[in-house]
Amino acid sequence: MANITHTGWLAASLLAVGGVAVGCGEATPTAPSTGVVTNPPPTMTNPAPTILSVTPSLGSTGGGASITITGAGLRPGVRVAFGSTSMAAYFSGDLVDRIFVRTPSHAAGSVDVTVTNTDGQTALAMNAYTFALPDSFDVNGNWEGPAFSGDYDEPFTFTVVNGAVVSISCWTSGVVALSPPAPITHGEFSFRDKDGVAISGTILAPNEAEGFLNVGPCVDRGWHATKGL
């Protein structure tokens, strides 16, 4: 009987042990498996901001009132919109649950307040702030706050009676009566006498005002005051 040698079949079988046989007995090598499946990392997203309160909720149509917004998820670079007008906000110290902003000028009426983080996430408080004509505020009473001087602030006060500033005081000046009193008209007032005593100011909200002062040792000082309860 004749011997039959299957050399072609045997060569193809041996080559197929380490890979997938291709064509006539040829094989394509495969890379060894590491046993580790690599997935792309998930996209990390910060929580959306929230608004818990807007205080105070009333200010002048002229703007400039100091507002505190408390909430969560507030990030550096956050902006605040009163209606359609967007303003930059800022943090103070280590407080991360509140931001501070000054209001823009705006027509009278209530507006939505929106906070927007730099990643585009927003929070909305509907009708959370009202702009009103400063003539509608009750400004009568005693006001007090700092008069600014470099790194030092001096105590400053003024008194409003019947809608006019009747007296001022800064540091050691004592109480200086204004004659005649300076009426507050459309949220503005101004006074100057022949001795150089002077004050000017703007009502920003029912209990917030700012301006400039010249009395006693307080020469050409800016001031910021709030009305006592």
C-alpha positions, 0 to 999 in steps of 0.5 A, a space after each residue: 500500500 502506498 504511504 500518503 503524507 498529508 503535509 499541507 493539512 498538517 502545516 495549516 493545523 499547526 499554524 492555526 494553534 496560535 491564531 486564526 488560519 487565513 488562506 492556505 495555512 497562514 495565520 494572523 497573530 493576536 495580541 495577548 489579553 490583559 483581562 482589563 476592560 477600559 471604559 471612558 471616565 464618566 463626565 463629572 457635573 456640579 450640582 445645579 444651584 438653588 436659591 433659598 432667599 433674596 434679601 432685601 427684596 425691595 430697592 430703588 429703581 435707580 439701582 445700587 442696593 446691596 443684595 444677599 442671595 442664599 442658596 446652594 451649589 453657587 460657584 465662583 464666577 456666578 452671575 445674577 440676573 434681575 429680569 433680563 439684566 445680568 450682574 456679576 456677583 461675589 463671595 465674601 470670606 469663607 461663606 459658600 452658601 451666599 453671594 452678594 450683588 448690587 442691583 442695576 437700575 430698572 423700571 418699577 415692578 417685580 422681576 425674576 431673579 436668576 443665578 447662573 453658574 459658569 457651567 450654564 446651570 441656573 436657578 430661578 426665583 420668580 418675582 423675588 425682587 421689586 424695584 420701586 420709586 425711592 419717593 415711595 420709601 419711608 426714610 424718616 428716622 436715624 441712619 448710621 454706618 461707616 464713613 470711609 477713610 483708607 483702612 479706617 472707618 469712622 462712625 457716621 450718622 444722620 437724621 431724617 425728619 419729614 423727608 429731609 436730612 436735619 442733622 449729621 455727625 461723624 466721629 468727633 464732630 458732634 451733632 451738626 444741624 443743617 440749616 435749612 434741612 436738606 430735602 430728599 427728592 427722588 431719592 437724592 439729597 445735597 447740602 453745603 454751607 458757607 463753613 464747608 459742612 457738606 453732605 450728599 446722598 442717594 437712597 438705595 433702598 428703604 433702609 440703605 443709602 450712600 454718599 459723600 461727606 465733609 464735616 469736622 474731621 471727616 473730610 471728603 469721605 464716602 459713607 454707607 448707612 442703614 436706617 435703624 429699626 
